[in-house]
């Protein structure tokens, strides 16, 4: 999954219980299996580029 650039995805969220980052997308078993098997030529279909400015703007309020 490292080829999809998870660390730059807005769905890559920190889980305090696990003390690590993980994908926040609600995938079903078939989607997850396809992702792990690498059957997406273009990468992760759930990738959404994180908007750093939106995060900072939200924190400033």
FIKOL-934264 format. One line per 5 residues: their letters; for each residue x, y, z negated of N, C-alpha, C, O. Coordinates in steps of 0.05 Angstrom, whole numbers, plus 5000, padded with zeros to 4 digits. Layout:
! FIKOL-934264
a) X:Y:Z:X:Y:Z:X:Y:Z:X:Y:Z | ...
This chain:
! FIKOL-934264
xxxxx) 5016:4976:5000:5000:5000:5000:5017:5025:5000:5006:5047:5003 | 5043:5023:4997:5059:5047:4995:5061:5061:5022:5068:5085:5022 | 5054:5048:5045:5055:5061:5071:5033:5081:5074:5034:5097:5093 | 5012:5080:5058:4990:5098:5061:4994:5125:5047:4978:5144:5051 | 5016:5128:5032:5022:5154:5019:5003:5160:4996:4993:5182:4993
xxxxx) 4998:5140:4979:4978:5143:4957:4985:5167:4939:4966:5180:4930 | 5010:5172:4935:5017:5194:4917:5008:5222:4927:5008:5241:4912 | 5001:5223:4953:4991:5249:4964:4961:5249:4968:4950:5268:4979 | 4947:5228:4959:4919:5225:4963:4903:5237:4940:4912:5234:4917 | 4881:5250:4945:4865:5262:4924:4850:5240:4908:4840:5245:4887
xxxxx) 4849:5216:4919:4836:5193:4905:4855:5179:4886:4847:5160:4872 | 4880:5187:4885:4901:5174:4869:4900:5188:4841:4911:5210:4838 | 4887:5176:4822:4882:5189:4796:4896:5175:4773:4902:5151:4775 | 4901:5190:4752:4914:5179:4729:4894:5166:4710:4873:5178:4704 | 4899:5142:4702:4881:5127:4684:4895:5126:4657:4915:5113:4654
xxxxx) 4883:5140:4637:4895:5141:4611:4895:5114:4597:4914:5109:4582 | 4875:5098:4601:4874:5071:4589:4897:5054:4598:4910:5039:4583 | 4903:5054:4625:4924:5038:4636:4951:5052:4635:4972:5039:4639 | 4951:5078:4629:4975:5094:4628:4990:5093:4655:5015:5091:4655 | 4975:5094:4677:4987:5094:4703:4967:5106:4723:4944:5110:4717
xxxxx) 4977:5110:4748:4960:5120:4769:4948:5097:4784:4960:5076:4787 | 4924:5101:4795:4911:5081:4811:4891:5094:4830:4886:5118:4828 | 4882:5079:4849:4863:5089:4869:4835:5092:4856:4825:5073:4844 | 4823:5115:4859:4797:5121:4847:4774:5115:4866:4751:5120:4859 | 4779:5104:4890:4758:5098:4909:4743:5073:4900:4755:5053:4891
xxxxx) 4717:5073:4902:4700:5050:4895:4698:5032:4919:4680:5033:4935 | 4718:5013:4921:4719:4995:4944:4706:4968:4936:4705:4960:4913 | 4694:4955:4956:4684:4928:4952:4707:4909:4957:4729:4917:4965 | 4703:4884:4952:4724:4863:4954:4735:4862:4983:4759:4858:4986 | 4718:4864:5002:4726:4862:5030:4745:4885:5038:4765:4881:5051
xxxxx) 4738:4910:5030:4755:4933:5035:4782:4930:5022:4802:4935:5034 | 4782:4921:4997:4807:4918:4982:4825:4897:4995:4849:4900:4996 | 4813:4875:5003:4828:4853:5016:4840:4863:5042:4863:4856:5048 | 4825:4877:5058:4835:4888:5083:4858:4907:5078:4878:4907:5093 | 4856:4924:5058:4877:4943:5051:4903:4929:5043:4925:4936:5052
xxxxx) 4900:4909:5026:4924:4894:5017:4936:4877:5039:4960:4873:5040 | 4920:4867:5057:4930:4851:5079:4943:4868:5101:4956:4858:5119 | 4939:4895:5099:4952:4913:5119:4938:4912:5146:4951:4917:5166 | 4912:4907:5146:4898:4906:5171:4887:4933:5180:4870:4934:5198 | 4898:4954:5169:4890:4981:5178:4915:4993:5192:4934:5002:5178
xxxxx) 4915:4994:5218:4938:5004:5233:4944:5033:5227:4967:5040:5226 | 4924:5048:5221:4928:5077:5216:4933:5083:5187:4937:5106:5179 | 4932:5063:5170:4936:5067:5141:4909:5064:5126:4890:5053:5137 | 4908:5075:5102:4885:5072:5086:4862:5088:5097:4865:5112:5102 | 4838:5076:5101:4815:5090:5112:4803:5110:5092:4786:5126:5099
xxxxx) 4810:5107:5067:4799:5125:5046:4818:5148:5039:4812:5163:5021 | 4840:5151:5053:4859:5172:5047:4847:5199:5051:4835:5204:5072 | 4850:5216:5031:4841:5244:5033:4864:5261:5021:4870:5258:4998 | 4876:5278:5038:4898:5294:5029:4891:5311:5005:4870:5324:5005 | 4907:5310:4985:4903:5326:4961:4907:5356:4967:4926:5363:4981
xxxxx) 4891:5373:4956:4893:5402:4961:4904:5414:4935:4889:5419:4916 | 4930:5419:4934:4943:5430:4910:4931:5457:4902:4929:5462:4878 | 4924:5473:4921:4913:5500:4915:4886:5498:4901:4880:5514:4883 | 4870:5478:4909:4844:5475:4897:4847:5466:4868:4832:5474:4851 | 4867:5449:4862:4872:5440:4835:4880:5463:4818:4870:5466:4796
xxxxx) 4898:5480:4827:4908:5503:4812:4885:5523:4808:4882:5534:4786 | 4869:5527:4829:4847:5546:4827:4827:5536:4805:4817:5552:4790 | 4822:5510:4804:4804:5499:4785:4815:5502:4756:4800:5508:4738 | 4841:5499:4753:4854:5502:4727:4854:5531:4717:4855:5535:4693 | 4854:5550:4735:4856:5578:4728:4830:5589:4717:4829:5610:4704
x) 4808:5575:4723:4782:5585:4714:4777:5580:4685:4756:5587:4674
